[in-house]
Amino acid sequence: MAGLAALAAQAEDIDQLENAFAGMQSTAGSVDSRAEHAEYDVAFHDAAYRASHNLVWRQMGHLLRPSIMALVHRSQHRTDTLDDSLARHRQVLEAIRNRDVNAAENAAREVLRRTATDLGIVSQ
C-alpha cells in the first residue's frame, strides 16, 4: 500500500502525512501525551491509505482503524521511547514524498516489524 501511495500521492496527501507526522513528533516525548500521540500515529496511517488513491486500500483503512489504534496503544506501553517508531515513520514519509516505491514498501514493512517486536509477536 505504501508503494501505491508513493506512486499516487498528491500535494495535499503529502501535507496530511506531514501534519500527522509533525503531531507524532510533538507528542512523542511525554508519556502523558501517549493517547494524543496514538491519534496522530493512526492519522498518519489513514493519510497513507488515502494517498494510495486506491478504493480498496482506502476502505481497508477505515475497517482497520480500530485495530490499528489498539495496536498503537499496546505497542506504546511496551517501550520507553518512541524514537525508533518516529524514525521508521519518517522513512515512510520520505519515501512517499520522493515517490520511491521500493523504499516506501520497505519502510512500511519496517514499521510493521517494529510493532510486532514491541508487542512480542516476533523477536528482534
Buried (B, 14 or more C-beta within 10 A) or exposed (E): BBBBBBBBBEEEBBEBBBBBBEBBBEBBEEEEBBEBBBBBBBBBBBBBBBBBBBEEBBEBBEEBBEEBBEBBBBBBEEEEEBEBBBEBBBBBBBBBBEEBBEBBBBBBEBBEBBBBBBEEEEEE
